[in-house]
Amino acid sequence: DQAPDGRTVEMIATTTGQTVLLRPHLLAFLRRMSALFQISLYTMGGQDYARAVLAAIDPTNLYFRGGLCAWDDGLTRSKKELSR
């Protein structure tokens, strides 16, 4: 598939019916950063969506070892907070 600027992008379908587009060099970036930092995923998406994205981009749990912070029914989507 082609990105709007003509670059080739890899598409991975997830279990939520969403499509994940892997940015160029994403896995190399994650590999380098995970050696230096503890990587977490923060999203305003739901838990199911976040887990599906993680399964698509890090299926062996090598990079995202810092946890997952995602929206749930008891929270508002109108503002972002890290205090959860």
Biopython code that builds the backbone (N, CA, C, O; Angstrom):
import numpy as np
from Bio.PDB.StructureBuilder import StructureBuilder

atoms = [
    (1, "ASP", "N", (0.829, -1.186, 0.000)),
    (1, "ASP", "CA", (0.000, 0.000, 0.000)),
    (1, "ASP", "C", (0.871, 1.247, 0.000)),
    (1, "ASP", "O", (2.038, 1.209, 0.391)),
    (2, "GLN", "N", (0.285, 2.351, -0.445)),
    (2, "GLN", "CA", (1.026, 3.603, -0.547)),
    (2, "GLN", "C", (0.476, 4.635, 0.443)),
    (2, "GLN", "O", (-0.737, 4.794, 0.580)),
    (3, "ALA", "N", (1.378, 5.324, 1.123)),
    (3, "ALA", "CA", (1.005, 6.464, 1.955)),
    (3, "ALA", "C", (0.697, 7.637, 1.032)),
    (3, "ALA", "O", (1.063, 7.602, -0.143)),
    (4, "PRO", "N", (0.022, 8.693, 1.546)),
    (4, "PRO", "CA", (-0.297, 9.847, 0.688)),
    (4, "PRO", "C", (0.923, 10.455, 0.007)),
    (4, "PRO", "O", (0.799, 11.001, -1.089)),
    (5, "ASP", "N", (2.097, 10.375, 0.626)),
    (5, "ASP", "CA", (3.283, 10.955, 0.003)),
    (5, "ASP", "C", (4.015, 9.965, -0.903)),
    (5, "ASP", "O", (5.109, 10.259, -1.387)),
    (6, "GLY", "N", (3.412, 8.784, -1.137)),
    (6, "GLY", "CA", (3.988, 7.815, -2.062)),
    (6, "GLY", "C", (4.850, 6.744, -1.430)),
    (6, "GLY", "O", (5.232, 5.787, -2.102)),
    (7, "ARG", "N", (5.170, 6.886, -0.128)),
    (7, "ARG", "CA", (5.974, 5.868, 0.542)),
    (7, "ARG", "C", (5.162, 4.596, 0.735)),
    (7, "ARG", "O", (3.936, 4.642, 0.835)),
    (8, "THR", "N", (5.838, 3.484, 0.784)),
    (8, "THR", "CA", (5.177, 2.210, 1.067)),
    (8, "THR", "C", (4.975, 2.083, 2.567)),
    (8, "THR", "O", (5.888, 2.358, 3.345)),
    (9, "VAL", "N", (3.784, 1.669, 2.976)),
    (9, "VAL", "CA", (3.492, 1.443, 4.386)),
    (9, "VAL", "C", (3.014, 0.015, 4.569)),
    (9, "VAL", "O", (2.368, -0.558, 3.692)),
    (10, "GLU", "N", (3.341, -0.547, 5.716)),
    (10, "GLU", "CA", (2.896, -1.894, 6.034)),
    (10, "GLU", "C", (1.606, -1.800, 6.828)),
    (10, "GLU", "O", (1.526, -1.039, 7.792)),
    (11, "MET", "N", (0.604, -2.558, 6.439)),
    (11, "MET", "CA", (-0.678, -2.534, 7.118)),
    (11, "MET", "C", (-0.880, -3.854, 7.838)),
    (11, "MET", "O", (-0.644, -4.922, 7.273)),
    (12, "ILE", "N", (-1.318, -3.775, 9.090)),
    (12, "ILE", "CA", (-1.615, -4.965, 9.862)),
    (12, "ILE", "C", (-3.034, -4.833, 10.380)),
    (12, "ILE", "O", (-3.329, -3.886, 11.110)),
    (13, "ALA", "N", (-3.919, -5.748, 10.030)),
    (13, "ALA", "CA", (-5.283, -5.713, 10.539)),
    (13, "ALA", "C", (-5.290, -6.264, 11.955)),
    (13, "ALA", "O", (-4.601, -7.243, 12.240)),
    (14, "THR", "N", (-6.062, -5.647, 12.847)),
    (14, "THR", "CA", (-6.130, -6.098, 14.224)),
    (14, "THR", "C", (-7.468, -6.759, 14.496)),
    (14, "THR", "O", (-8.362, -6.741, 13.650)),
    (15, "THR", "N", (-7.599, -7.333, 15.660)),
    (15, "THR", "CA", (-8.816, -8.055, 16.028)),
    (15, "THR", "C", (-10.004, -7.143, 16.269)),
    (15, "THR", "O", (-11.130, -7.633, 16.363)),
    (16, "THR", "N", (-9.801, -5.850, 16.372)),
    (16, "THR", "CA", (-10.905, -4.920, 16.629)),
    (16, "THR", "C", (-11.516, -4.387, 15.342)),
    (16, "THR", "O", (-12.423, -3.556, 15.394)),
    (17, "GLY", "N", (-11.049, -4.838, 14.207)),
    (17, "GLY", "CA", (-11.542, -4.326, 12.942)),
    (17, "GLY", "C", (-10.824, -3.071, 12.495)),
    (17, "GLY", "O", (-11.116, -2.542, 11.422)),
    (18, "GLN", "N", (-9.900, -2.589, 13.288)),
    (18, "GLN", "CA", (-9.100, -1.421, 12.939)),
    (18, "GLN", "C", (-7.926, -1.863, 12.074)),
    (18, "GLN", "O", (-7.571, -3.041, 12.043)),
    (19, "THR", "N", (-7.341, -0.926, 11.388)),
    (19, "THR", "CA", (-6.126, -1.200, 10.629)),
    (19, "THR", "C", (-4.989, -0.394, 11.224)),
    (19, "THR", "O", (-5.114, 0.812, 11.439)),
    (20, "VAL", "N", (-3.892, -1.057, 11.484)),
    (20, "VAL", "CA", (-2.720, -0.399, 12.041)),
    (20, "VAL", "C", (-1.732, -0.162, 10.915)),
    (20, "VAL", "O", (-1.351, -1.101, 10.216)),
    (21, "LEU", "N", (-1.313, 1.082, 10.731)),
    (21, "LEU", "CA", (-0.297, 1.416, 9.744)),
    (21, "LEU", "C", (1.024, 1.574, 10.463)),
    (21, "LEU", "O", (1.162, 2.438, 11.329)),
    (22, "LEU", "N", (1.989, 0.756, 10.116)),
    (22, "LEU", "CA", (3.296, 0.862, 10.752)),
    (22, "LEU", "C", (4.099, 1.967, 10.080)),
    (22, "LEU", "O", (4.323, 1.941, 8.869)),
    (23, "ARG", "N", (4.523, 2.920, 10.868)),
    (23, "ARG", "CA", (5.353, 3.996, 10.335)),
    (23, "ARG", "C", (6.698, 3.426, 9.905)),
    (23, "ARG", "O", (7.180, 2.457, 10.492)),
    (24, "PRO", "N", (7.302, 4.019, 8.888)),
    (24, "PRO", "CA", (8.625, 3.553, 8.473)),
    (24, "PRO", "C", (9.595, 3.594, 9.657)),
    (24, "PRO", "O", (9.622, 4.563, 10.417)),
    (25, "HIS", "N", (10.372, 2.553, 9.800)),
    (25, "HIS", "CA", (11.418, 2.448, 10.829)),
    (25, "HIS", "C", (10.878, 2.331, 12.252)),
    (25, "HIS", "O", (11.636, 2.514, 13.205)),
    (26, "LEU", "N", (9.575, 2.029, 12.424)),
    (26, "LEU", "CA", (9.000, 1.924, 13.762)),
    (26, "LEU", "C", (9.712, 0.871, 14.608)),
    (26, "LEU", "O", (10.086, 1.140, 15.749)),
    (27, "LEU", "N", (9.897, -0.308, 14.062)),
    (27, "LEU", "CA", (10.488, -1.387, 14.855)),
    (27, "LEU", "C", (11.937, -1.095, 15.230)),
    (27, "LEU", "O", (12.369, -1.441, 16.330)),
    (28, "ALA", "N", (12.684, -0.472, 14.343)),
    (28, "ALA", "CA", (14.063, -0.082, 14.678)),
    (28, "ALA", "C", (14.053, 0.964, 15.787)),
    (28, "ALA", "O", (14.879, 0.909, 16.698)),
    (29, "PHE", "N", (13.129, 1.908, 15.718)),
    (29, "PHE", "CA", (12.999, 2.929, 16.759)),
    (29, "PHE", "C", (12.668, 2.287, 18.103)),
    (29, "PHE", "O", (13.293, 2.600, 19.116)),
    (30, "LEU", "N", (11.681, 1.387, 18.111)),
    (30, "LEU", "CA", (11.299, 0.726, 19.355)),
    (30, "LEU", "C", (12.446, -0.102, 19.930)),
    (30, "LEU", "O", (12.658, -0.128, 21.143)),
    (31, "ARG", "N", (13.166, -0.761, 19.069)),
    (31, "ARG", "CA", (14.314, -1.565, 19.511)),
    (31, "ARG", "C", (15.348, -0.671, 20.207)),
    (31, "ARG", "O", (15.845, -1.017, 21.279)),
    (32, "ARG", "N", (15.669, 0.462, 19.608)),
    (32, "ARG", "CA", (16.658, 1.375, 20.194)),
    (32, "ARG", "C", (16.161, 2.001, 21.494)),
    (32, "ARG", "O", (16.891, 2.060, 22.484)),
    (33, "MET", "N", (14.915, 2.468, 21.481)),
    (33, "MET", "CA", (14.385, 3.143, 22.658)),
    (33, "MET", "C", (14.179, 2.185, 23.829)),
    (33, "MET", "O", (14.372, 2.571, 24.982)),
    (34, "SER", "N", (13.789, 0.944, 23.546)),
    (34, "SER", "CA", (13.558, -0.009, 24.637)),
    (34, "SER", "C", (14.854, -0.383, 25.342)),
    (34, "SER", "O", (14.828, -0.836, 26.486)),
    (35, "ALA", "N", (15.983, -0.199, 24.674)),
    (35, "ALA", "CA", (17.276, -0.443, 25.319)),
    (35, "ALA", "C", (17.631, 0.691, 26.283)),
    (35, "ALA", "O", (18.441, 0.508, 27.191)),
    (36, "LEU", "N", (17.024, 1.859, 26.081)),
    (36, "LEU", "CA", (17.335, 3.032, 26.892)),
    (36, "LEU", "C", (16.241, 3.407, 27.890)),
    (36, "LEU", "O", (16.525, 3.984, 28.940)),
    (37, "PHE", "N", (14.987, 3.079, 27.560)),
    (37, "PHE", "CA", (13.849, 3.535, 28.350)),
    (37, "PHE", "C", (12.850, 2.413, 28.568)),
    (37, "PHE", "O", (12.839, 1.408, 27.857)),
    (38, "GLN", "N", (12.013, 2.617, 29.573)),
    (38, "GLN", "CA", (10.866, 1.733, 29.789)),
    (38, "GLN", "C", (9.715, 2.330, 28.988)),
    (38, "GLN", "O", (9.288, 3.446, 29.282)),
    (39, "ILE", "N", (9.206, 1.629, 27.995)),
    (39, "ILE", "CA", (8.188, 2.160, 27.092)),
    (39, "ILE", "C", (6.800, 1.720, 27.560)),
    (39, "ILE", "O", (6.572, 0.547, 27.855)),
    (40, "SER", "N", (5.875, 2.689, 27.620)),
    (40, "SER", "CA", (4.482, 2.445, 27.968)),
    (40, "SER", "C", (3.609, 2.894, 26.807)),
    (40, "SER", "O", (4.040, 3.683, 25.966)),
    (41, "LEU", "N", (2.383, 2.391, 26.764)),
    (41, "LEU", "CA", (1.418, 2.831, 25.763)),
    (41, "LEU", "C", (0.317, 3.602, 26.469)),
    (41, "LEU", "O", (-0.321, 3.087, 27.388)),
    (42, "TYR", "N", (0.093, 4.842, 26.038)),
    (42, "TYR", "CA", (-0.984, 5.683, 26.554)),
    (42, "TYR", "C", (-1.884, 6.028, 25.384)),
    (42, "TYR", "O", (-1.416, 6.541, 24.368)),
    (43, "THR", "N", (-3.184, 5.747, 25.520)),
    (43, "THR", "CA", (-4.109, 6.014, 24.437)),
    (43, "THR", "C", (-5.475, 6.403, 24.977)),
    (43, "THR", "O", (-5.868, 5.978, 26.064)),
    (44, "MET", "N", (-6.193, 7.211, 24.214)),
    (44, "MET", "CA", (-7.578, 7.521, 24.545)),
    (44, "MET", "C", (-8.504, 6.440, 23.987)),
    (44, "MET", "O", (-9.718, 6.500, 24.180)),
    (45, "GLY", "N", (-7.934, 5.461, 23.302)),
    (45, "GLY", "CA", (-8.709, 4.323, 22.822)),
    (45, "GLY", "C", (-9.041, 3.385, 23.968)),
    (45, "GLY", "O", (-8.486, 3.509, 25.060)),
    (46, "GLY", "N", (-9.939, 2.454, 23.721)),
    (46, "GLY", "CA", (-10.343, 1.488, 24.734)),
    (46, "GLY", "C", (-9.292, 0.415, 24.976)),
    (46, "GLY", "O", (-8.326, 0.286, 24.223)),
    (47, "GLN", "N", (-9.499, -0.350, 26.041)),
    (47, "GLN", "CA", (-8.573, -1.419, 26.406)),
    (47, "GLN", "C", (-8.417, -2.451, 25.280)),
    (47, "GLN", "O", (-7.300, -2.863, 24.967)),
    (48, "ASP", "N", (-9.525, -2.864, 24.678)),
    (48, "ASP", "CA", (-9.459, -3.870, 23.604)),
    (48, "ASP", "C", (-8.650, -3.369, 22.420)),
    (48, "ASP", "O", (-7.825, -4.096, 21.867)),
    (49, "TYR", "N", (-8.892, -2.118, 22.034)),
    (49, "TYR", "CA", (-8.151, -1.519, 20.936)),
    (49, "TYR", "C", (-6.662, -1.453, 21.268)),
    (49, "TYR", "O", (-5.823, -1.833, 20.451)),
    (50, "ALA", "N", (-6.337, -0.972, 22.463)),
    (50, "ALA", "CA", (-4.932, -0.829, 22.859)),
    (50, "ALA", "C", (-4.219, -2.186, 22.866)),
    (50, "ALA", "O", (-3.088, -2.300, 22.393)),
    (51, "ARG", "N", (-4.872, -3.190, 23.394)),
    (51, "ARG", "CA", (-4.255, -4.529, 23.417)),
    (51, "ARG", "C", (-4.061, -5.082, 22.004)),
    (51, "ARG", "O", (-3.058, -5.737, 21.719)),
    (52, "ALA", "N", (-5.031, -4.811, 21.118)),
    (52, "ALA", "CA", (-4.907, -5.276, 19.736)),
    (52, "ALA", "C", (-3.754, -4.575, 19.025)),
    (52, "ALA", "O", (-3.022, -5.202, 18.259)),
    (53, "VAL", "N", (-3.592, -3.282, 19.274)),
    (53, "VAL", "CA", (-2.476, -2.543, 18.667)),
    (53, "VAL", "C", (-1.151, -3.088, 19.194)),
    (53, "VAL", "O", (-0.221, -3.314, 18.419)),
    (54, "LEU", "N", (-1.062, -3.297, 20.497)),
    (54, "LEU", "CA", (0.166, -3.862, 21.065)),
    (54, "LEU", "C", (0.465, -5.235, 20.473)),
    (54, "LEU", "O", (1.619, -5.545, 20.178)),
    (55, "ALA", "N", (-0.561, -6.054, 20.300)),
    (55, "ALA", "CA", (-0.361, -7.380, 19.712)),
    (55, "ALA", "C", (0.136, -7.275, 18.279)),
    (55, "ALA", "O", (0.874, -8.140, 17.809)),
    (56, "ALA", "N", (-0.268, -6.211, 17.582)),
    (56, "ALA", "CA", (0.150, -6.036, 16.192)),
    (56, "ALA", "C", (1.572, -5.506, 16.082)),
    (56, "ALA", "O", (2.331, -5.961, 15.226)),
    (57, "ILE", "N", (1.949, -4.548, 16.934)),
    (57, "ILE", "CA", (3.264, -3.924, 16.775)),
    (57, "ILE", "C", (4.334, -4.524, 17.678)),
    (57, "ILE", "O", (5.526, -4.312, 17.451)),
    (58, "ASP", "N", (3.918, -5.278, 18.709)),
    (58, "ASP", "CA", (4.880, -5.889, 19.629)),
    (58, "ASP", "C", (4.350, -7.250, 20.088)),
    (58, "ASP", "O", (4.084, -7.444, 21.274)),
    (59, "PRO", "N", (4.195, -8.187, 19.156)),
    (59, "PRO", "CA", (3.555, -9.467, 19.483)),
    (59, "PRO", "C", (4.315, -10.313, 20.505)),
    (59, "PRO", "O", (3.713, -11.169, 21.153)),
    (60, "THR", "N", (5.602, -10.098, 20.661)),
    (60, "THR", "CA", (6.376, -10.902, 21.618)),
    (60, "THR", "C", (6.700, -10.132, 22.898)),
    (60, "THR", "O", (7.508, -10.589, 23.707)),
    (61, "ASN", "N", (6.077, -8.968, 23.086)),
    (61, "ASN", "CA", (6.260, -8.154, 24.299)),
    (61, "ASN", "C", (7.716, -7.798, 24.571)),
    (61, "ASN", "O", (8.172, -7.856, 25.713)),
    (62, "LEU", "N", (8.431, -7.435, 23.535)),
    (62, "LEU", "CA", (9.828, -7.039, 23.696)),
    (62, "LEU", "C", (9.995, -5.574, 24.069)),
    (62, "LEU", "O", (10.921, -5.226, 24.800)),
    (63, "TYR", "N", (9.113, -4.712, 23.579)),
    (63, "TYR", "CA", (9.341, -3.279, 23.669)),
    (63, "TYR", "C", (8.493, -2.574, 24.726)),
    (63, "TYR", "O", (9.020, -1.747, 25.470)),
    (64, "PHE", "N", (7.224, -2.870, 24.811)),
    (64, "PHE", "CA", (6.304, -2.172, 25.715)),
    (64, "PHE", "C", (6.222, -2.919, 27.046)),
    (64, "PHE", "O", (5.299, -3.701, 27.277)),
    (65, "ARG", "N", (7.183, -2.670, 27.902)),
    (65, "ARG", "CA", (7.232, -3.335, 29.202)),
    (65, "ARG", "C", (6.807, -2.409, 30.333)),
    (65, "ARG", "O", (6.809, -2.807, 31.498)),
    (66, "GLY", "N", (6.443, -1.175, 29.993)),
    (66, "GLY", "CA", (6.096, -0.195, 31.009)),
    (66, "GLY", "C", (4.628, -0.135, 31.354)),
    (66, "GLY", "O", (4.235, 0.634, 32.230)),
    (67, "GLY", "N", (3.818, -0.913, 30.701)),
    (67, "GLY", "CA", (2.400, -0.934, 31.006)),
    (67, "GLY", "C", (1.536, -0.287, 29.944)),
    (67, "GLY", "O", (2.018, 0.189, 28.916)),
    (68, "LEU", "N", (0.247, -0.287, 30.226)),
    (68, "LEU", "CA", (-0.761, 0.187, 29.296)),
    (68, "LEU", "C", (-1.731, 1.085, 30.048)),
    (68, "LEU", "O", (-2.245, 0.711, 31.102)),
    (69, "CYS", "N", (-1.975, 2.256, 29.512)),
    (69, "CYS", "CA", (-2.957, 3.176, 30.078)),
    (69, "CYS", "C", (-3.950, 3.493, 28.970)),
    (69, "CYS", "O", (-3.617, 4.173, 28.000)),
    (70, "ALA", "N", (-5.180, 2.991, 29.123)),
    (70, "ALA", "CA", (-6.197, 3.162, 28.082)),
    (70, "ALA", "C", (-7.507, 3.605, 28.717)),
    (70, "ALA", "O", (-7.699, 3.478, 29.926)),
    (71, "TRP", "N", (-8.390, 4.119, 27.901)),
    (71, "TRP", "CA", (-9.700, 4.585, 28.334)),
    (71, "TRP", "C", (-10.549, 3.406, 28.773)),
    (71, "TRP", "O", (-10.427, 2.308, 28.232)),
    (72, "ASP", "N", (-11.420, 3.639, 29.768)),
    (72, "ASP", "CA", (-12.442, 2.647, 30.105)),
    (72, "ASP", "C", (-13.741, 3.377, 30.396)),
    (72, "ASP", "O", (-13.766, 4.608, 30.417)),
    (73, "ASP", "N", (-14.806, 2.650, 30.618)),
    (73, "ASP", "CA", (-16.139, 3.249, 30.747)),
    (73, "ASP", "C", (-16.274, 4.234, 31.900)),
    (73, "ASP", "O", (-17.139, 5.108, 31.850)),
    (74, "GLY", "N", (-15.451, 4.122, 32.932)),
    (74, "GLY", "CA", (-15.543, 5.016, 34.067)),
    (74, "GLY", "C", (-14.805, 6.327, 33.887)),
    (74, "GLY", "O", (-14.798, 7.153, 34.800)),
    (75, "LEU", "N", (-14.193, 6.540, 32.755)),
    (75, "LEU", "CA", (-13.380, 7.738, 32.518)),
    (75, "LEU", "C", (-13.965, 8.577, 31.395)),
    (75, "LEU", "O", (-14.706, 8.073, 30.551)),
    (76, "THR", "N", (-13.628, 9.854, 31.389)),
    (76, "THR", "CA", (-14.081, 10.760, 30.336)),
    (76, "THR", "C", (-13.048, 10.783, 29.211)),
    (76, "THR", "O", (-11.850, 10.631, 29.448)),
    (77, "ARG", "N", (-13.522, 10.971, 28.008)),
    (77, "ARG", "CA", (-12.621, 11.117, 26.864)),
    (77, "ARG", "C", (-12.401, 12.584, 26.518)),
    (77, "ARG", "O", (-11.766, 12.893, 25.510)),
    (78, "SER", "N", (-12.921, 13.494, 27.347)),
    (78, "SER", "CA", (-12.822, 14.907, 27.013)),
    (78, "SER", "C", (-11.493, 15.535, 27.419)),
    (78, "SER", "O", (-11.156, 16.617, 26.939)),
    (79, "LYS", "N", (-10.728, 14.875, 28.297)),
    (79, "LYS", "CA", (-9.401, 15.390, 28.635)),
    (79, "LYS", "C", (-8.472, 14.235, 28.967)),
    (79, "LYS", "O", (-8.902, 13.190, 29.457)),
    (80, "LYS", "N", (-7.197, 14.442, 28.691)),
    (80, "LYS", "CA", (-6.188, 13.423, 28.942)),
    (80, "LYS", "C", (-5.537, 13.670, 30.299)),
    (80, "LYS", "O", (-5.220, 14.806, 30.655)),
    (81, "GLU", "N", (-5.344, 12.590, 31.047)),
    (81, "GLU", "CA", (-4.655, 12.668, 32.319)),
    (81, "GLU", "C", (-3.790, 11.438, 32.481)),
    (81, "GLU", "O", (-4.169, 10.348, 32.054)),
    (82, "LEU", "N", (-2.646, 11.600, 33.086)),
    (82, "LEU", "CA", (-1.767, 10.476, 33.383)),
    (82, "LEU", "C", (-1.970, 9.978, 34.813)),
    (82, "LEU", "O", (-1.267, 9.071, 35.257)),
    (83, "SER", "N", (-2.921, 10.561, 35.535)),
    (83, "SER", "CA", (-3.098, 10.248, 36.947)),
    (83, "SER", "C", (-3.866, 8.952, 37.209)),
    (83, "SER", "O", (-4.178, 8.652, 38.362)),
    (84, "ARG", "N", (-4.172, 8.194, 36.186)),
    (84, "ARG", "CA", (-4.933, 6.951, 36.408)),
    (84, "ARG", "C", (-4.084, 5.973, 37.111)),
    (84, "ARG", "O", (-4.530, 4.861, 37.395)),
]
sb = StructureBuilder()
sb.init_structure("model")
sb.init_model(0)
sb.init_chain("A")
sb.init_seg("    ")
for serial, (resi, resn, name, xyz) in enumerate(atoms, 1):
    if name == "N":
        sb.init_residue(resn, " ", resi, " ")
    sb.init_atom(name, np.array(xyz, "f"), 0.0, 1.0, " ", f" {name:<3s}", serial, name[0])
structure = sb.get_structure()
